[in-house]
Amino acid sequence: MPEPCAASPPSSQHGDPRLQALGKTISADRVTFDEYQTWVALTDGRTLGIPFAWFPYFLAAPPFERQAVTLSAFGLHWDALEEDILIAGLLAGRGDMAVIEL
C-alpha cells in the first residue's frame, strides 16, 4: 500500500475542484434561500443546505433581511440580524446554540 505523499499533486489533476481547494481558504461563493433553508455555494464546488432551524433568527426574519448577506473570506454576515456564521462551523455541522422565542 503506498504511503501518503506531502508533495503537490500532478498538474494533470488541476481541474479537480477538490484539489483546487488545497492550500486555500474555503469560503462562500454565493448564498441563496428557499422556504426552509439557506444554500451556501462554496469556492471548492460544494453546496451546503442549512436548515433555518439551525439558526433560529432566520425563522423569524423576513426574506429581505435574510437576503441582505455579506460574504467574507471566512463566513457570512447579516447586519440587520446581527448574525455571523463561519464557514468552518458549517463544515463542522455546528448551528447556532442560542434559543429565542418566536
All heavy atoms as an XYZ file, in Angstrom:
785
protein
N       0.847     -1.174      0.000
C       0.000      0.000      0.000
C       0.897      1.243      0.000
O       1.782      1.369      0.828
C      -0.887     -0.020      1.257
C      -1.730      1.215      1.424
S      -2.771      1.140      2.898
C      -4.204      0.389      2.198
N       0.684      2.185     -0.938
C       1.528      3.379     -0.993
C       1.302      4.285      0.207
O       0.208      4.375      0.745
C       1.116      4.068     -2.284
C      -0.109      3.406     -2.760
C      -0.287      2.140     -2.002
N       2.377      4.948      0.627
C       2.274      5.885      1.741
C       1.813      7.246      1.235
O       2.107      7.609      0.100
C       3.629      6.028      2.426
C       4.045      4.763      3.130
C       5.330      4.964      3.890
O       5.596      6.098      4.325
O       6.057      3.985      4.052
N       1.090      8.019      2.079
C       0.676      9.361      1.660
C       1.898     10.214      1.360
O       2.936     10.087      1.991
C      -0.077      9.904      2.880
C      -0.409      8.715      3.706
C       0.609      7.673      3.401
N       1.768     11.071      0.391
C       2.859     11.932     -0.032
C       2.505     13.382      0.250
O       1.384     13.811      0.003
C       3.113     11.720     -1.519
S       4.410     12.746     -2.182
N       3.459     14.144      0.751
C       3.223     15.558      1.060
C       3.473     16.459     -0.142
O       3.267     17.653     -0.076
C       4.109     15.985      2.218
N       3.903     15.897     -1.257
C       4.208     16.705     -2.439
C       2.928     17.218     -3.089
O       1.850     16.693     -2.867
C       4.997     15.872     -3.435
N       3.071     18.232     -3.924
C       1.937     18.790     -4.659
C       1.407     17.763     -5.639
O       2.162     16.960     -6.183
C       2.365     20.039     -5.423
O       2.827     21.011     -4.536
N       0.079     17.799     -5.912
C      -0.478     16.855     -6.886
C       0.000     17.190     -8.290
O       0.359     18.337     -8.565
C      -1.987     17.075     -6.760
C      -2.142     18.421     -6.158
C      -0.921     18.657     -5.330
N       0.026     16.214     -9.172
C       0.449     16.481    -10.550
C      -0.463     17.513    -11.205
O      -1.646     17.574    -10.940
C       0.304     15.124    -11.239
C       0.129     14.117    -10.167
C      -0.321     14.835     -8.949
N       0.090     18.308    -12.119
C      -0.677     19.365    -12.762
C      -1.790     18.815    -13.642
O      -2.748     19.505    -13.929
C       0.242     20.274    -13.570
O       0.888     19.515    -14.564
N      -1.723     17.564    -14.056
C      -2.783     16.982    -14.872
C      -4.081     16.860    -14.097
O      -5.147     16.722    -14.682
C      -2.359     15.608    -15.403
O      -2.182     14.720    -14.317
N      -4.031     16.927    -12.762
C      -5.224     16.834    -11.928
C      -5.734     18.215    -11.528
O      -6.615     18.335    -10.711
C      -4.912     16.018    -10.673
C      -4.565     14.584    -10.970
C      -4.212     13.824     -9.708
O      -4.139     14.386     -8.630
N      -3.985     12.537     -9.843
N      -5.201     19.273    -12.134
C      -5.547     20.633    -11.752
C      -7.040     20.931    -11.864
O      -7.575     21.728    -11.111
C      -4.750     21.629    -12.599
C      -5.047     23.052    -12.282
N      -4.662     23.638    -11.104
C      -5.723     24.001    -12.978
C      -5.077     24.888    -11.091
N      -5.720     25.135    -12.222
N      -7.768     20.284    -12.786
C      -9.181     20.562    -12.987
C     -10.088     20.029    -11.891
O     -11.258     20.364    -11.841
N      -9.595     19.196    -11.017
C     -10.398     18.617     -9.949
C     -10.661     19.668     -8.873
O      -9.726     20.163     -8.245
C      -9.656     17.425     -9.351
C     -10.483     16.654     -8.335
O     -11.387     17.226     -7.716
O     -10.208     15.464     -8.172
N     -11.946     20.054     -8.622
C     -12.229     21.110     -7.650
C     -11.763     20.777     -6.239
O     -11.456     21.661     -5.462
C     -13.740     21.281     -7.712
C     -14.270     20.136     -8.463
C     -13.152     19.553     -9.253
N     -11.692     19.483     -5.897
C     -11.206     19.135     -4.556
C      -9.744     19.512     -4.396
O      -9.309     19.909     -3.333
C     -11.396     17.647     -4.295
C     -12.857     17.248     -4.188
C     -12.994     15.767     -4.177
N     -12.489     15.271     -5.446
C     -12.322     13.991     -5.738
N     -12.593     13.080     -4.852
N     -11.875     13.618     -6.911
N      -8.970     19.392     -5.455
C      -7.555     19.726     -5.389
C      -7.330     21.233     -5.466
O      -6.377     21.750     -4.926
C      -6.786     19.028     -6.515
C      -6.802     17.506     -6.453
C      -6.080     16.919     -7.652
C      -6.193     17.007     -5.161
N      -8.188     21.938     -6.148
C      -8.037     23.385     -6.250
C      -8.176     24.041     -4.884
O      -7.644     25.106     -4.650
C      -9.073     23.970     -7.211
C      -8.798     23.610     -8.650
C      -9.906     24.081     -9.571
O     -10.867     24.677     -9.127
N      -9.762     23.799    -10.842
N      -8.883     23.419     -3.953
C      -9.084     23.991     -2.627
C      -7.878     23.767     -1.712
O      -7.764     24.407     -0.684
C     -10.335     23.396     -1.980
N      -6.965     22.863     -2.098
C      -5.814     22.594     -1.246
C      -4.967     23.849     -1.085
O      -4.628     24.513     -2.051
C      -4.963     21.469     -1.822
C      -5.589     20.087     -1.781
C      -4.669     19.090     -2.469
C      -5.883     19.649     -0.380
N      -4.641     24.169      0.138
C      -3.798     25.319      0.407
C      -4.523     26.654      0.337
O      -3.902     27.690      0.467
N      -5.816     26.637      0.120
C      -6.591     27.869      0.046
C      -7.696     27.829      1.100
O      -8.122     26.775      1.518
C      -7.245     28.023     -1.328
C      -6.275     28.136     -2.477
C      -7.029     28.291     -3.769
C      -6.074     28.339     -4.945
N      -6.795     28.422     -6.213
N      -8.161     28.994      1.484
C      -9.291     29.068      2.396
C     -10.562     28.784      1.612
O     -10.783     29.353      0.547
C      -9.385     30.477      3.016
O      -8.189     30.733      3.733
C     -10.572     30.592      3.937
N     -11.389     27.896      2.122
C     -12.680     27.632      1.506
C     -13.638     28.687      2.029
O     -13.793     28.855      3.228
C     -13.178     26.215      1.852
C     -12.213     25.178      1.299
C     -14.588     26.009      1.316
C     -12.496     23.770      1.771
N     -14.255     29.411      1.128
C     -15.180     30.473      1.526
C     -16.478     30.332      0.747
O     -16.606     29.487     -0.125
C     -14.541     31.850      1.308
O     -14.184     32.017     -0.037
N     -17.434     31.177      1.078
C     -18.721     31.176      0.390
C     -18.585     31.941     -0.920
O     -18.001     33.013     -0.970
C     -19.789     31.805      1.261
N     -19.130     31.364     -1.955
C     -19.128     31.992     -3.267
C     -20.481     32.653     -3.551
O     -20.556     33.668     -4.217
C     -18.826     30.922     -4.321
C     -18.617     31.479     -5.702
O     -17.975     32.533     -5.818
O     -19.092     30.841     -6.659
N     -21.546     32.040     -3.004
C     -22.899     32.526     -3.258
C     -23.818     31.986     -2.170
O     -23.630     30.882     -1.680
C     -23.352     32.033     -4.639
C     -24.681     32.510     -5.106
C     -25.028     32.013     -6.512
N     -25.231     30.552     -6.542
C     -24.368     29.663     -7.028
N     -23.219     30.061     -7.525
N     -24.626     28.381     -7.007
N     -24.822     32.770     -1.796
C     -25.804     32.347     -0.802
C     -27.192     32.570     -1.380
O     -27.489     33.650     -1.888
C     -25.654     33.144      0.517
C     -26.708     32.730      1.523
C     -24.271     32.964      1.102
N     -28.022     31.539     -1.335
C     -29.411     31.641     -1.771
C     -30.300     31.023     -0.696
O     -29.806     30.361      0.218
C     -29.638     30.936     -3.121
O     -29.243     29.563     -3.005
C     -28.844     31.605     -4.240
N     -31.579     31.243     -0.835
C     -32.534     30.777      0.160
C     -33.741     30.161     -0.527
O     -34.112     30.572     -1.617
C     -33.019     31.945      1.033
C     -31.914     32.681      1.705
C     -31.249     33.709      1.063
C     -31.516     32.327      2.972
C     -30.205     34.376      1.670
C     -30.486     32.992      3.606
C     -29.824     34.010      2.951
N     -34.328     29.180      0.122
C     -35.647     28.731     -0.286
C     -36.548     28.898      0.934
O     -36.173     29.594      1.887
C     -35.631     27.300     -0.852
C     -35.249     26.219      0.151
O     -35.365     26.439      1.374
O     -34.846     25.129     -0.296
N     -37.683     28.273      0.932
C     -38.648     28.473      2.011
C     -38.154     27.969      3.370
O     -38.557     28.467      4.411
C     -39.951     27.764      1.641
C     -41.117     28.065      2.539
C     -42.401     27.420      2.052
O     -42.440     26.902      0.925
O     -43.364     27.433      2.834
N     -37.256     26.977      3.359
C     -36.868     26.309      4.600
C     -35.391     26.378      4.958
O     -35.016     26.031      6.065
C     -37.262     24.835      4.535
C     -38.724     24.643      4.263
C     -39.166     24.254      3.011
C     -39.668     24.878      5.255
C     -40.519     24.093      2.752
C     -41.014     24.725      5.011
C     -41.438     24.330      3.751
O     -42.770     24.189      3.498
N     -34.545     26.760      4.013
C     -33.123     26.713      4.314
C     -32.292     27.690      3.512
O     -32.744     28.271      2.535
C     -32.569     25.308      4.171
C     -32.723     24.648      2.849
C     -32.359     23.165      2.947
O     -31.790     22.705      3.926
N     -32.680     22.412      1.938
N     -31.062     27.823      3.984
C     -30.042     28.635      3.332
C     -29.158     27.696      2.533
O     -28.741     26.657      3.037
C     -29.186     29.355      4.398
O     -30.034     30.111      5.243
C     -28.148     30.250      3.765
N     -28.846     28.061      1.293
C     -27.947     27.286      0.447
C     -26.658     28.082      0.277
O     -26.697     29.219     -0.175
C     -28.580     27.017     -0.909
C     -29.776     26.137     -0.799
C     -31.086     26.533     -0.702
C     -29.785     24.720     -0.733
N     -31.893     25.432     -0.581
C     -31.123     24.304     -0.600
C     -28.782     23.748     -0.778
C     -31.491     22.958     -0.519
C     -29.146     22.420     -0.692
C     -30.483     22.030     -0.567
N     -25.547     27.496      0.685
C     -24.255     28.171      0.614
C     -23.377     27.426     -0.381
O     -22.983     26.280     -0.139
C     -23.571     28.223      1.997
C     -22.240     28.955      1.915
C     -24.485     28.871      3.035
N     -23.083     28.078     -1.516
C     -22.172     27.517     -2.515
C     -20.755     27.912     -2.110
O     -20.466     29.085     -1.901
C     -22.509     28.063     -3.904
N     -19.881     26.917     -1.975
C     -18.509     27.147     -1.533
C     -17.557     27.240     -2.719
O     -17.835     26.720     -3.802
C     -18.066     26.016     -0.600
C     -18.918     25.820      0.648
C     -18.431     24.603      1.434
C     -18.923     27.062      1.508
N     -16.435     27.880     -2.486
C     -15.440     28.068     -3.547
C     -14.778     26.754     -3.967
O     -14.137     26.704     -5.011
C     -14.355     29.066     -3.115
O     -13.786     28.639     -1.872
C     -14.931     30.465     -2.973
N     -14.954     25.689     -3.182
C     -14.376     24.401     -3.573
C     -15.363     23.538     -4.362
O     -15.094     22.395     -4.661
C     -13.842     23.650     -2.357
C     -14.927     23.117     -1.439
O     -16.119     23.473     -1.635
O     -14.597     22.360     -0.510
N     -16.544     24.110     -4.690
C     -17.508     23.390     -5.508
C     -18.648     22.742     -4.750
O     -19.631     22.319     -5.347
N     -18.552     22.632     -3.447
C     -19.631     22.046     -2.665
C     -20.728     23.069     -2.419
O     -20.475     24.266     -2.402
C     -19.123     21.554     -1.305
C     -18.216     20.358     -1.422
C     -17.745     19.904     -0.079
N     -16.680     20.791      0.388
C     -16.075     20.655      1.554
N     -16.435     19.706      2.388
N     -15.105     21.489      1.895
N     -21.950     22.579     -2.185
C     -23.067     23.425     -1.775
C     -23.658     22.819     -0.507
O     -23.951     21.627     -0.465
C     -24.146     23.506     -2.876
O     -23.552     24.063     -4.047
C     -25.303     24.380     -2.442
N     -23.800     23.656      0.511
C     -24.358     23.218      1.784
C     -25.789     23.718      1.922
O     -26.063     24.884      1.670
C     -23.531     23.776      2.946
C     -22.039     23.495      2.931
C     -21.359     24.217      4.078
C     -21.781     22.002      3.007
N     -26.691     22.847      2.334
C     -28.064     23.235      2.655
C     -28.190     23.328      4.165
O     -28.024     22.323      4.864
N     -28.458     24.526      4.684
C     -28.500     24.758      6.124
C     -29.937     25.074      6.531
O     -30.472     26.122      6.162
C     -27.592     25.945      6.519
C     -26.223     25.865      5.834
C     -27.501     26.054      8.031
C     -25.441     24.615      6.091
N     -30.596     24.193      7.291
C     -31.973     24.468      7.702
C     -32.056     25.729      8.571
O     -31.170     25.983      9.390
C     -32.359     23.238      8.519
C     -31.325     22.214      8.228
C     -30.094     22.932      7.793
N     -33.113     26.511      8.376
C     -33.305     27.707      9.203
C     -33.330     27.348     10.687
O     -32.935     28.147     11.528
C     -34.598     28.427      8.844
C     -34.582     29.113      7.504
C     -35.752     29.316      6.817
C     -33.402     29.560      6.932
C     -35.759     29.952      5.589
C     -33.386     30.198      5.703
C     -34.576     30.394      5.035
N     -33.768     26.153     11.025
C     -33.821     25.742     12.433
C     -32.446     25.737     13.086
O     -32.336     25.851     14.303
C     -34.465     24.362     12.551
N     -31.373     25.623     12.295
C     -30.012     25.678     12.851
C     -29.689     27.071     13.349
O     -28.832     27.243     14.216
C     -28.996     25.287     11.799
C     -28.793     23.824     11.617
C     -29.685     22.823     11.850
C     -27.616     23.202     11.140
N     -29.136     21.625     11.529
C     -27.862     21.829     11.094
C     -26.383     23.684     10.724
C     -26.911     20.918     10.666
C     -25.433     22.772     10.294
C     -25.699     21.404     10.274
N     -30.327     28.078     12.765
C     -30.102     29.471     13.137
C     -31.468     30.111     13.341
O     -32.044     30.682     12.415
C     -29.287     30.201     12.053
C     -27.916     29.612     11.879
C     -27.675     28.627     10.943
C     -26.881     30.011     12.708
C     -26.422     28.059     10.814
C     -25.617     29.451     12.588
C     -25.391     28.470     11.642
N     -32.010     30.014     14.553
C     -33.392     30.427     14.826
C     -33.725     31.852     14.411
O     -34.880     32.137     14.112
C     -33.526     30.255     16.336
C     -32.511     29.222     16.697
C     -31.370     29.440     15.737
N     -32.741     32.740     14.348
C     -33.018     34.113     13.922
C     -33.605     34.142     12.510
O     -34.379     35.027     12.177
C     -31.754     34.973     13.980
C     -31.217     35.124     15.379
C     -30.106     34.411     15.795
C     -31.858     35.956     16.291
C     -29.629     34.539     17.088
C     -31.385     36.092     17.586
C     -30.274     35.375     17.986
O     -29.811     35.494     19.265
N     -33.228     33.182     11.685
C     -33.745     33.137     10.320
C     -35.228     32.778     10.269
O     -35.926     33.171      9.345
C     -32.962     32.157      9.458
C     -31.556     32.587      9.178
C     -30.563     31.652      9.006
C     -31.227     33.922      9.065
C     -29.262     32.036      8.737
C     -29.931     34.328      8.791
C     -28.950     33.374      8.629
N     -35.679     32.014     11.234
C     -37.090     31.621     11.247
C     -38.001     32.837     11.395
O     -39.069     32.895     10.785
C     -37.353     30.634     12.389
C     -36.746     29.246     12.233
C     -36.878     28.467     13.529
C     -37.406     28.507     11.087
N     -37.594     33.799     12.205
C     -38.407     34.983     12.461
C     -38.106     36.134     11.503
O     -38.880     37.083     11.433
C     -38.184     35.447     13.904
N     -37.030     36.045     10.760
C     -36.604     37.159      9.889
C     -37.397     37.167      8.585
O     -37.628     36.122      7.988
C     -35.126     37.048      9.579
N     -37.794     38.349      8.139
C     -38.436     38.433      6.825
C     -37.409     38.149      5.720
O     -36.204     38.350      5.917
C     -38.931     39.880      6.753
C     -38.166     40.626      7.780
C     -37.707     39.644      8.806
N     -37.873     37.672      4.569
C     -36.948     37.309      3.483
C     -35.977     38.423      3.084
O     -34.815     38.148      2.796
C     -37.885     36.956      2.325
C     -39.138     36.492      2.995
C     -39.258     37.339      4.234
N     -36.409     39.687      3.081
C     -35.495     40.755      2.663
C     -34.315     40.888      3.624
O     -33.223     41.264      3.214
C     -36.229     42.096      2.491
C     -36.636     42.774      3.776
C     -35.786     43.680      4.391
C     -37.869     42.515      4.358
C     -36.145     44.311      5.570
C     -38.238     43.140      5.540
C     -37.378     44.044      6.148
N     -34.506     40.570      4.914
C     -33.384     40.609      5.859
C     -32.450     39.428      5.644
O     -31.238     39.556      5.780
C     -33.884     40.639      7.302
C     -34.439     41.987      7.704
C     -34.812     42.050      9.178
O     -34.860     40.994      9.859
O     -35.068     43.166      9.655
N     -32.994     38.259      5.310
C     -32.144     37.101      5.013
C     -31.277     37.374      3.779
O     -30.117     36.993      3.733
C     -32.996     35.865      4.747
C     -33.677     35.334      5.954
C     -34.414     34.055      5.603
N     -35.490     33.848      6.545
C     -36.710     33.475      6.228
N     -37.035     33.232      4.975
N     -37.616     33.319      7.165
N     -31.866     38.015      2.775
C     -31.162     38.276      1.522
C     -30.010     39.276      1.681
O     -29.113     39.317      0.857
C     -32.135     38.811      0.466
C     -33.212     37.835      0.060
C     -32.695     36.670     -0.767
O     -31.647     36.753     -1.389
N     -33.434     35.575     -0.765
N     -30.034     40.066      2.732
C     -29.017     41.119      2.932
C     -27.768     40.544      3.588
O     -27.323     40.993      4.642
C     -29.601     42.253      3.772
N     -27.165     39.564      2.966
C     -25.983     38.888      3.487
C     -24.724     39.458      2.845
O     -24.715     39.808      1.673
C     -26.081     37.356      3.263
C     -26.181     37.022      1.792
C     -24.922     36.625      3.903
N     -23.671     39.553      3.635
C     -22.358     39.973      3.162
C     -21.418     38.780      3.273
O     -21.359     38.134      4.323
C     -21.820     41.138      4.022
O     -22.762     42.194      3.992
C     -20.485     41.622      3.511
N     -20.685     38.495      2.203
C     -19.729     37.382      2.199
C     -18.348     37.896      2.568
O     -17.955     38.984      2.158
C     -19.673     36.742      0.817
C     -20.992     36.294      0.196
C     -20.742     35.685     -1.166
C     -21.714     35.322      1.095
N     -17.627     37.104      3.357
C     -16.242     37.426      3.674
C     -15.392     36.186      3.406
O     -15.917     35.140      3.040
C     -16.103     37.858      5.136
O     -16.214     36.742      5.994
N     -14.114     36.294      3.620
C     -13.210     35.161      3.396
C     -13.507     33.992      4.334
O     -13.206     32.849      4.012
C     -11.767     35.607      3.555
N     -14.119     34.276      5.484
C     -14.312     33.227      6.480
C     -15.757     32.901      6.785
O     -16.035     31.959      7.502
C     -13.603     33.600      7.790
C     -12.136     33.785      7.592
C     -11.595     35.053      7.529
C     -11.298     32.705      7.420
C     -10.240     35.237      7.334
C      -9.942     32.877      7.211
C      -9.409     34.147      7.165
N     -16.709     33.704      6.273
C     -18.084     33.413      6.615
C     -19.101     34.350      6.008
O     -18.854     34.989      4.985
N     -20.242     34.416      6.675
C     -21.397     35.179      6.239
C     -21.791     36.142      7.347
O     -21.685     35.813      8.524
C     -22.567     34.236      5.952
C     -22.251     32.980      5.145
C     -23.435     32.032      5.159
C     -21.864     33.341      3.740
N     -22.275     37.325      6.957
C     -22.661     38.321      7.958
C     -23.967     38.993      7.546
O     -24.157     39.324      6.378
C     -21.573     39.382      8.116
C     -21.975     40.500      9.020
N     -22.055     40.349     10.385
C     -22.358     41.765      8.750
C     -22.452     41.493     10.914
N     -22.655     42.361      9.944
N     -24.848     39.197      8.527
C     -26.092     39.914      8.344
C     -26.130     41.063      9.333
O     -26.246     40.842     10.546
C     -27.297     39.005      8.602
C     -27.541     37.986      7.549
C     -28.420     38.076      6.509
C     -26.946     36.695      7.431
N     -28.395     36.936      5.754
C     -27.488     36.070      6.300
C     -25.976     36.005      8.170
C     -27.116     34.802      5.889
C     -25.609     34.749      7.760
C     -26.171     34.157      6.633
N     -26.044     42.304      8.853
C     -26.102     43.476      9.728
C     -27.433     43.554     10.472
O     -27.466     43.697     11.689
C     -25.917     44.783      8.929
C     -24.468     45.078      8.614
O     -23.581     44.660      9.388
O     -24.228     45.737      7.587
N     -28.533     43.472      9.739
C     -29.850     43.648     10.337
C     -30.173     42.575     11.373
O     -30.881     42.842     12.350
C     -30.929     43.660      9.250
N     -29.659     41.378     11.188
C     -29.925     40.283     12.115
C     -28.856     40.148     13.194
O     -28.997     39.333     14.101
C     -30.033     38.957     11.345
C     -31.125     38.894     10.283
C     -31.023     37.590      9.507
C     -32.488     39.051     10.914
N     -27.792     40.938     13.065
C     -26.641     40.832     13.969
C     -26.192     39.378     14.094
O     -25.987     38.844     15.174
C     -26.973     41.420     15.343
C     -27.283     42.902     15.292
C     -27.581     43.505     16.656
O     -27.489     42.792     17.676
O     -27.906     44.700     16.676
N     -26.010     38.753     12.944
C     -25.662     37.338     12.874
C     -24.410     37.156     12.031
O     -24.276     37.766     10.970
C     -26.826     36.545     12.264
C     -26.616     35.064     12.205
C     -26.724     34.380     13.547
O     -27.479     34.837     14.417
O     -26.022     33.368     13.735
N     -23.489     36.331     12.514
C     -22.291     35.936     11.784
C     -22.221     34.418     11.794
O     -22.432     33.791     12.835
C     -21.027     36.497     12.445
C     -20.936     37.999     12.299
O     -20.772     38.460     11.154
O     -21.045     38.699     13.316
N     -21.916     33.845     10.653
C     -21.779     32.396     10.544
C     -20.449     32.108      9.883
O     -20.168     32.603      8.784
C     -22.929     31.790      9.714
C     -24.275     32.072     10.379
C     -22.709     30.299      9.523
C     -25.470     31.635      9.550
N     -19.627     31.302     10.540
C     -18.333     30.914      9.987
C     -18.493     29.680      9.105
O     -19.206     28.740      9.469
C     -17.337     30.617     11.102
C     -16.946     31.790     11.989
C     -16.032     31.314     13.112
C     -16.274     32.877     11.169
N     -17.828     29.684      7.966
C     -17.853     28.528      7.070
C     -17.299     27.302      7.789
O     -17.833     26.204      7.659
C     -17.064     28.819      5.777
C     -17.705     29.975      5.010
C     -16.966     27.571      4.906
C     -19.148     29.790      4.608
N     -16.260     27.470      8.583
C     -15.683     26.342      9.322
C     -16.725     25.702     10.240
O     -16.767     24.476     10.382
C     -14.479     26.803     10.130
N     -17.574     26.517     10.846
C     -18.637     25.985     11.700
C     -19.660     25.191     10.913
O     -20.125     24.132     11.346
N     -20.028     25.696      9.736
C     -20.978     24.972      8.887
C     -20.400     23.633      8.447
O     -21.085     22.611      8.470
C     -21.345     25.809      7.661
C     -22.123     27.090      7.916
C     -22.358     27.837      6.613
C     -23.448     26.795      8.615
N     -19.124     23.643      8.059
C     -18.476     22.402      7.627
C     -18.370     21.397      8.772
O     -18.367     20.196      8.547
C     -17.101     22.696      7.036
C     -17.123     23.420      5.693
C     -15.719     23.851      5.293
C     -17.748     22.563      4.612
N     -18.295     21.900     10.002
C     -18.225     21.028     11.172
C     -19.613     20.594     11.641
O     -19.731     19.811     12.574
C     -17.490     21.743     12.306
N     -20.668     21.128     10.997
C     -22.030     20.742     11.367
C     -22.579     21.470     12.576
O     -23.479     20.981     13.241
N     -22.025     22.660     12.854
C     -22.486     23.420     14.018
C     -23.491     24.481     13.601
O     -23.258     25.251     12.692
C     -21.307     24.096     14.709
C     -20.383     23.129     15.406
C     -19.391     23.850     16.293
N     -18.575     24.806     15.582
C     -17.365     24.567     15.110
N     -16.830     23.388     15.268
N     -16.684     25.507     14.494
N     -24.594     24.533     14.328
C     -25.573     25.591     14.164
C     -25.468     26.560     15.328
O     -24.562     26.462     16.162
N     -26.394     27.485     15.390
C     -26.442     28.462     16.484
C     -27.049     27.778     17.700
O     -28.111     27.178     17.612
C     -27.282     29.660     16.061
C     -27.257     30.803     17.060
O     -26.623     30.658     18.115
O     -27.887     31.826     16.770
N     -26.402     27.900     18.815
C     -26.891     27.262     20.029
C     -27.827     28.169     20.832
O     -28.357     27.758     21.837
C     -25.705     26.814     20.900
C     -24.750     25.864     20.186
S     -25.532     24.455     19.376
C     -26.032     23.500     20.773
N     -28.036     29.393     20.366
C     -28.912     30.330     21.075
C     -30.365     29.884     20.932
O     -30.771     29.327     19.938
C     -28.737     31.738     20.525
N     -31.138     30.175     21.945
C     -32.574     29.885     21.915
C     -33.297     31.217     21.968
O     -33.019     32.056     22.814
C     -32.977     29.007     23.127
C     -34.487     28.780     23.130
C     -32.222     27.696     23.100
N     -34.217     31.404     21.025
C     -35.015     32.640     21.030
C     -36.481     32.270     21.013
O     -36.870     31.180     20.601
C     -34.681     33.549     19.824
C     -35.029     32.856     18.504
C     -33.243     33.983     19.827
C     -34.992     33.771     17.305
N     -37.313     33.184     21.483
C     -38.760     32.968     21.432
C     -39.271     33.471     20.102
O     -38.929     34.569     19.682
C     -39.432     33.726     22.576
C     -39.199     33.089     23.910
C     -40.026     33.763     24.988
O     -41.183     34.140     24.700
O     -39.508     33.907     26.092
N     -40.081     32.665     19.462
C     -40.659     33.058     18.175
C     -42.086     33.488     18.349
O     -42.802     33.104     19.166
C     -40.581     31.895     17.170
C     -39.169     31.401     16.877
C     -39.245     30.202     15.948
C     -38.362     32.504     16.219
